[in-house]
Amino acid sequence: MKNIKLYFLILSLLLTVSIRAQQTKAAQVADKNSDYDIQDSIMIPTRDGILLSAMMARKKNDSTPKSAILQYTIYVRDKGRDLKNIKESVDKGYTGIIVYARGKRFGTGEINPYENESNDVYDAIDWISKQKWCDGRVAMYGGSYNGFTQWAACKKMHPALKTIVPAVANRPGMGLPMENNVFINPNYEWAFYVGNNKFLDTVAGNNRQRFRGMQFKWWETGVAYKKLDSIDGEPNRWFQKWISHPSFDSYWQKMAPYQTDFSQINIPVLAFDGYYNDSQNSSLYYLKELQKYSPKTPFYLVIGPYGHFGTQIGGETVINDYKVDPVSLIDIKKITYQWFDYILKNGPKPEILKDKINYEVMGANEWKSAPTFEKMHNEYLTFYLTSVASKDFRLADSKKPKKQEFLTQEVDFADRETSNNNYYPSPIIRKEVNANDGYFFITEPLTKPLIVNGSFLGEIKLSINKKDLDLGVTLYEVTPNGEYFHLSYYIGRASYAKNIEKRQLLEPNKIETIAFTNTHFVSKQLNKGSRILIALNVNKNPFSQLNYGTGKDVSDETIKDTQEPLKIKWYNDSFVKVPVLR
């Protein structure tokens, strides 16, 4: 077995060397007719002896040192695309460089997403800052994983790093691969996509049928969540590692700034995000913690009706069947380089940055700004989730009920004929909701227009016959014409509501309070006559872990743990607070 492994290792190294030689030769040929000096086979050493593969571009025959614009990525895409990006930096008067995560492209080491970036990015910045073509200053930009690597670089600040411009930045353990301690499935196949080889496994990454089939087979058979890769037929070591850390423990904490780590961040930050970005909790977490621990550090946010990929291109005219306001579409690349000029060349600040938080109000077709997250709104509307009937729903009342009452619900996890998936906003506007899916609470019609502005929060009072559950809360606007506009949602594990680092099981049949704040941020103009609808349920679908409530590790639970349905009492002093700007 050892000889076989050695054979494949040598074969892999030989293949890498061959590809590297071919690409380098091709680059040299193309370089003769180019205005750029391109080095496509740079190897950057790290503190533990790993070599990181990189490409650099600068103007040919220009020996003047310039600030370096760095993208640090795990995605080894088409070389032409990466060259185009770094050439853009050159055209803007900078040196352009892209560095690939350890194990990727021509680099050495094992591919382990997230785990080594805080040290590796630091070492890459250190190396870049000392090159003759760099003036000692480095700036970073990029989205998703490339956004995460920028924050990872801030785990320990290198003095050469002068600014970061992250878009829809990931925060491992917080938003993905788990959200509020609930593991969600999209990152399962992503691990194969980025981890199977030195480039990208597009065959696995694009095989939607394979992984959807795996999810539904797991759902139908009721085997343990940790058996997903057994169902798929291919071991997934990254998934197994992730689910072995259901708490936000030191494994996750060391990957990026955490708590007081933010106090050392003293460089200006410009971030981009979207209301319908799946990993929004990750991205905004960084800014909220920076505001908390380093209030003097200048940061700016530009956010609008964008998804994860749409944010990175400045928005799309239609997202999840919703036609966005025209004013929301922006030239994100132009703003990014205006920002670099502002920080590195004393240029003017980008015009869109009126204040720290810059957001597009859906339905109003206008941008607004605020100095902090808290000052986006001037009031919270509090709605109690009562047992009083209101048309097809229950009443969400602004007055606290005088007498404590409760609604009862049973969730049979052995029943795989019914499921819920209200959380995901697709489509954003729908004609109806499934009234049998948990409980729905509706407000009285608004007497005046207002803007829902920020992240909602709340407290759910409940008692259950088990030790845990995964809670879901979704907010809609019900328009006067009867359409349901998806505003925001929360999904989270009750046993981690008090402390994401330590699980605290519920006591069966005792009234417990589940407080939550980590919900999705939104800005939407609500008109007179609209109502707010609040959906309350228990997460039960094929797209994330199933928490059967036994108190065991949720990844170990199976359909055999469902002999008794989950029985819930939802108490009417539960409430949701919606931030609004009048």
WOFEN-V252785 format. One record per run of one state. SS is the DSSP state (alpha for helix, beta for strand, coil for the rest). FROM is the first residue (numbers start at 0). LEN is the number of residues. If there is no record, write none. Layout:
ss/from/len
SS/FROM/LEN
SS/FROM/LEN
This chain:
ss/from/len
coil/0/1
alpha/1/30
coil/31/4
beta/35/10
coil/45/5
beta/50/9
coil/59/6
beta/65/8
coil/73/5
alpha/78/13
coil/91/3
beta/94/6
coil/100/16
alpha/116/13
coil/129/4
beta/133/10
coil/143/1
alpha/144/9
coil/153/7
beta/160/7
coil/167/4
beta/171/1
coil/172/3
beta/175/1
coil/176/1
beta/177/2
coil/179/2
beta/181/3
coil/184/2
alpha/186/9
coil/195/6
alpha/201/4
coil/205/2
alpha/207/14
coil/221/3
alpha/224/8
coil/232/4
alpha/236/7
coil/243/6
alpha/249/4
coil/253/5
alpha/258/6
coil/264/3
beta/267/9
coil/276/3
alpha/279/14
coil/293/5
beta/298/9
alpha/307/4
coil/311/6
beta/317/2
coil/319/2
beta/321/2
coil/323/2
alpha/325/3
coil/328/3
alpha/331/13
coil/344/12
beta/356/6
coil/362/3
beta/365/5
coil/370/3
alpha/373/3
coil/376/2
beta/378/12
coil/390/2
beta/392/5
coil/397/8
beta/405/6
coil/411/17
beta/428/2
coil/430/8
beta/438/4
coil/442/7
beta/449/5
coil/454/2
beta/456/8
coil/464/5
beta/469/9
coil/478/5
beta/483/10
alpha/493/3
coil/496/15
beta/511/5
coil/516/5
beta/521/5
coil/526/4
beta/530/8
coil/538/5
beta/543/1
coil/544/9
alpha/553/3
coil/556/2
alpha/558/4
coil/562/3
beta/565/6
coil/571/3
beta/574/7
coil/581/1
